[in-house]
Amino acid sequence: MTKEDEMLEELKKIRMSLEPKPSPPAAAPKGLWAEFMDFLSKYKVMGLAVAFIIGLYLGALVQALVTDLIMPLVGLAIPGLANLADYKVAVASQFFTVGHFIAAVITFIIVAFVIFILVKVTKKWIE
């Protein structure tokens, strides 16, 4: 056996010793509640629900920002594009309807806080 073959054999032994051994499969939880908790933790259902809800309200927030604040600025800069949704002739003065945007911000903050509380409660259930 050459030195290179010995080195290769030694490297194979080292690699084999460093590879993690497969662990035996965990026993299935018993009972409906335990199965439900296992389902929640294994498939990250709460994380998916949180991401969906936050994304939904964040989309509404961005839509309100664009509709109520940015588009009137565009209407001031380009008089023919006062309201792209209706595509009407430019009106002499532009109005910034910040009420809808502020309501969207407040709604987003409230929903994000409620989701935060739900995640904290769910983490305590799973632990």
PyMOL commands that set and color helices and strands:
alter all, ss='L'
color gray80, all
select helices_A, chain A and resi 3-18+32-42+45-77+79-81+98-126
alter helices_A, ss='H'
color red, helices_A
deselect
rebuild
show_as cartoon
